[in-house]
């Protein structure tokens, strides 16, 4: 269980030890829960309906990230709202029965809660569906905010959703700086962290692909939830040592 800096990192000379977190914001899909099978199934229902070629799973993983309102107008033109309705209807029908927590993620978030680390969710999943999934898992008490697509003026990677989440943090609005860790699995998440001045942390099993993070790189890549707990403990110990 090692911490690895991505080979695509552009943060030359920057330490991989961030400051102790005042809060940790998580992406949802495929960071904490495995939704690729559901997303891929629903994407191809949509593509068939719209008369487009279906996608492979690899295409789905590569192309999904921004919110519907940011990408569907480009993909479907004047029919983008129809496409959105088809996608959401198909997703609602199956998403709870197929929802699965990624290995090690529940012990991680509960370990962070036991440590008193405030946590929020900032996702590009439609807000109502996001909160439905969190409730389904019995995780409502773990997060001070659950912000999804459509909840803020602009969706991730714009900072609006992050501002909305931090406005409800315990103790009042938190400043946006490196003490807020943004943890996700995609370039969209790292771009959001960079835009907001947060610490960008990539959390996923597989290593970054060549060129995947050329524009904005994570500070560090963690392959397991235990690694994040270790990182939080180390950052807190360093803060105490310098107090």
C-alpha positions as CSV (number, residue, x, y, z in Angstrom):
1,X,0.0,0.0,0.0
2,X,2.0,2.9,-1.3
3,X,1.2,6.4,-2.3
4,X,2.2,7.1,-5.9
5,X,2.7,10.4,-7.7
6,X,1.3,10.2,-11.2
7,X,3.9,10.1,-14.0
8,X,2.0,12.8,-15.7
9,X,2.3,15.2,-12.7
10,X,3.1,18.8,-13.6
11,X,3.6,19.8,-10.0
12,X,7.4,19.6,-10.2
13,X,9.0,20.4,-6.8
14,X,5.7,20.7,-5.0
15,X,5.5,18.6,-1.8
16,X,3.1,15.6,-1.8
17,X,2.2,16.3,1.8
18,X,-0.8,18.7,1.9
19,X,-1.9,20.6,4.9
20,X,-4.2,19.0,7.4
21,X,-7.7,19.1,5.9
22,X,-10.4,21.5,7.2
23,X,-12.8,19.4,5.0
24,X,-12.7,16.8,2.4
25,X,-15.0,17.0,-0.7
26,X,-15.6,13.8,-2.6
27,X,-16.8,13.0,-6.1
28,X,-19.4,10.3,-6.0
29,X,-19.6,8.1,-9.1
30,X,-16.7,5.7,-9.3
31,X,-14.9,7.4,-6.5
32,X,-17.0,6.1,-3.6
33,X,-19.5,3.9,-5.5
34,X,-19.2,1.8,-8.6
35,X,-21.8,3.1,-11.1
36,X,-20.0,2.3,-14.4
37,X,-22.2,-0.7,-15.3
38,X,-25.3,1.4,-14.7
39,X,-24.0,4.5,-16.6
40,X,-22.9,2.4,-19.5
41,X,-26.2,0.6,-19.8
42,X,-28.2,3.8,-19.6
43,X,-25.8,5.6,-22.1
44,X,-26.5,2.9,-24.7
45,X,-30.3,3.1,-24.1
46,X,-29.9,6.8,-24.8
47,X,-27.7,6.3,-27.9
48,X,-30.1,3.8,-29.4
49,X,-33.1,6.1,-28.8
50,X,-31.3,9.1,-30.4
51,X,-30.1,7.0,-33.4
52,X,-26.4,7.2,-32.5
53,X,-23.9,4.4,-32.4
54,X,-23.6,2.7,-29.1
55,X,-20.5,3.1,-26.9
56,X,-18.1,0.5,-25.6
57,X,-17.5,0.5,-21.9
58,X,-14.0,2.1,-22.5
59,X,-15.7,4.9,-24.4
60,X,-18.2,5.5,-21.6
61,X,-15.4,5.7,-19.1
62,X,-13.4,8.1,-21.2
63,X,-16.3,10.4,-22.3
64,X,-18.4,10.6,-19.1
65,X,-17.4,13.3,-16.6
66,X,-19.0,16.7,-17.2
67,X,-22.7,17.2,-16.4
68,X,-25.6,16.7,-18.9
69,X,-26.3,20.4,-19.3
70,X,-22.7,21.0,-20.2
71,X,-22.3,18.2,-22.8
72,X,-25.7,17.2,-24.1
73,X,-26.2,20.4,-26.2
74,X,-23.0,19.7,-28.1
75,X,-23.9,16.0,-28.5
76,X,-27.5,16.2,-29.4
77,X,-28.1,19.8,-30.5
78,X,-31.8,21.0,-30.3
79,X,-32.8,17.5,-28.9
80,X,-30.5,17.7,-25.9
81,X,-33.4,18.2,-23.4
82,X,-35.2,15.2,-24.9
83,X,-31.9,13.2,-24.5
84,X,-31.7,14.3,-20.9
85,X,-35.2,13.1,-20.1
86,X,-34.5,9.7,-21.7
87,X,-31.3,9.3,-19.8
88,X,-32.8,10.3,-16.5
89,X,-35.8,8.0,-16.9
90,X,-33.7,5.0,-17.8
91,X,-31.3,5.8,-14.9
92,X,-34.0,6.2,-12.3
93,X,-35.4,2.8,-13.2
94,X,-32.2,0.8,-12.3
95,X,-29.7,2.9,-10.4
96,X,-30.6,1.8,-6.8
97,X,-30.8,-1.9,-7.5
98,X,-27.3,-1.8,-9.2
99,X,-25.7,0.6,-6.7
100,X,-22.5,-0.8,-5.2
101,X,-20.0,0.7,-2.8
102,X,-16.4,0.4,-4.0
103,X,-14.2,-1.9,-1.9
104,X,-12.8,-0.1,1.1
105,X,-14.8,3.1,0.7
106,X,-17.3,2.6,3.6
107,X,-14.5,1.9,6.1
108,X,-12.7,4.9,4.8
109,X,-15.6,7.4,5.1
110,X,-16.6,6.1,8.5
111,X,-12.9,6.3,9.6
112,X,-12.8,9.9,8.5
113,X,-16.1,10.6,10.4
114,X,-14.6,9.0,13.5
115,X,-11.7,11.3,13.2
116,X,-14.0,14.3,13.0
117,X,-13.1,15.3,9.4
118,X,-16.0,17.2,7.8
119,X,-17.0,15.6,4.5
120,X,-19.1,16.7,1.6
121,X,-20.1,15.4,-1.9
122,X,-19.7,17.4,-5.1
123,X,-20.9,15.4,-8.1
124,X,-22.1,15.9,-11.6
125,X,-24.9,13.4,-11.0
126,X,-28.3,15.1,-10.9
127,X,-28.7,16.3,-7.3
128,X,-32.0,14.5,-6.6
129,X,-30.5,11.2,-7.8
130,X,-27.3,11.7,-5.9
131,X,-29.1,12.3,-2.6
132,X,-31.4,9.4,-3.3
133,X,-28.4,7.1,-3.5
134,X,-26.8,8.5,-0.4
135,X,-30.0,7.9,1.6
136,X,-30.3,4.4,0.1
137,X,-26.9,3.6,1.5
138,X,-27.7,5.1,4.9
139,X,-24.9,7.6,4.6
140,X,-26.8,10.9,5.1
141,X,-25.2,11.5,8.5
142,X,-21.7,11.3,7.0
143,X,-21.8,14.4,4.8
144,X,-22.5,18.0,5.6
145,X,-23.5,18.7,2.0
146,X,-24.5,16.7,-1.1
147,X,-24.3,18.9,-4.1
148,X,-25.2,17.5,-7.6
149,X,-25.7,18.7,-11.1
150,X,-28.3,21.5,-11.3
151,X,-28.0,22.5,-7.6
152,X,-25.6,25.3,-8.3
153,X,-25.5,28.0,-11.0
154,X,-22.8,26.0,-12.8
155,X,-21.7,22.4,-12.4
156,X,-18.3,20.9,-11.8
157,X,-15.5,21.8,-12.8
158,X,-16.8,25.3,-12.1
159,X,-16.4,26.4,-8.5
160,X,-20.0,27.2,-8.0
161,X,-20.9,23.7,-6.7
162,X,-17.9,23.7,-4.3
163,X,-18.9,27.2,-3.0
164,X,-22.4,25.9,-2.4
165,X,-21.2,22.8,-0.5
166,X,-18.7,24.7,1.7
167,X,-21.4,27.3,2.6
168,X,-23.0,24.7,4.8
169,X,-19.8,23.3,6.4
170,X,-19.8,22.9,10.2
171,X,-18.8,26.2,11.8
172,X,-19.8,28.3,8.8
173,X,-18.5,28.8,5.3
174,X,-14.9,27.4,4.9
175,X,-12.3,29.3,2.9
176,X,-11.3,27.8,-0.4
177,X,-7.6,26.8,-0.1
178,X,-5.3,23.9,0.0
179,X,-6.7,22.8,3.4
180,X,-9.8,21.6,1.5
181,X,-9.0,18.3,-0.2
182,X,-10.9,17.4,-3.3
183,X,-10.9,13.7,-3.9
184,X,-12.1,12.2,-7.2
185,X,-11.4,9.8,-10.0
186,X,-11.3,11.9,-13.2
187,X,-9.7,14.9,-14.9
188,X,-13.0,16.8,-14.3
189,X,-12.4,16.4,-10.5
190,X,-8.8,17.5,-10.7
191,X,-9.7,20.5,-12.8
192,X,-12.4,21.5,-10.3
193,X,-9.8,21.2,-7.5
194,X,-7.3,23.4,-9.4
195,X,-10.0,26.0,-10.2
196,X,-11.0,26.2,-6.6
197,X,-7.4,26.2,-5.1
198,X,-8.1,22.9,-3.3
199,X,-5.7,20.0,-2.9
200,X,-6.4,17.6,-5.8
201,X,-6.3,13.9,-4.9
202,X,-6.9,11.1,-7.3
203,X,-8.5,8.1,-5.7
204,X,-9.0,5.0,-7.9
205,X,-7.6,1.5,-8.3
206,X,-5.9,2.1,-11.7
207,X,-3.0,4.3,-12.4
208,X,-3.3,7.5,-14.5
209,X,-3.1,6.9,-18.3
210,X,-0.6,8.6,-20.5
211,X,-1.7,12.1,-21.2
212,X,-4.9,11.8,-19.1
213,X,-3.8,14.5,-16.6
214,X,-1.6,16.6,-18.9
215,X,-3.7,19.8,-18.3
216,X,-4.2,19.4,-14.5
217,X,-2.5,16.7,-12.5
218,X,-3.4,15.4,-9.1
219,X,-1.0,16.1,-6.3
220,X,-1.0,12.4,-5.5
221,X,-2.7,9.2,-6.7
222,X,-4.1,6.9,-4.0
223,X,-5.2,3.4,-4.9
224,X,-7.1,2.5,-1.8
225,X,-9.2,4.2,0.9
226,X,-6.7,3.2,3.6
227,X,-4.2,5.4,1.9
228,X,-6.4,8.5,2.4
229,X,-6.8,7.7,6.1
230,X,-3.0,7.4,6.4
231,X,-2.6,10.7,4.6
232,X,-5.0,12.5,6.9
233,X,-3.3,11.1,10.0
234,X,0.1,12.1,8.7
235,X,-1.0,15.7,7.9
236,X,-2.6,16.1,11.3
237,X,0.6,14.8,13.0
238,X,2.7,17.2,11.0
239,X,0.4,20.1,12.1
240,X,0.7,19.1,15.7
241,X,4.4,18.9,15.5
242,X,4.7,22.4,14.1
243,X,2.1,23.9,16.5
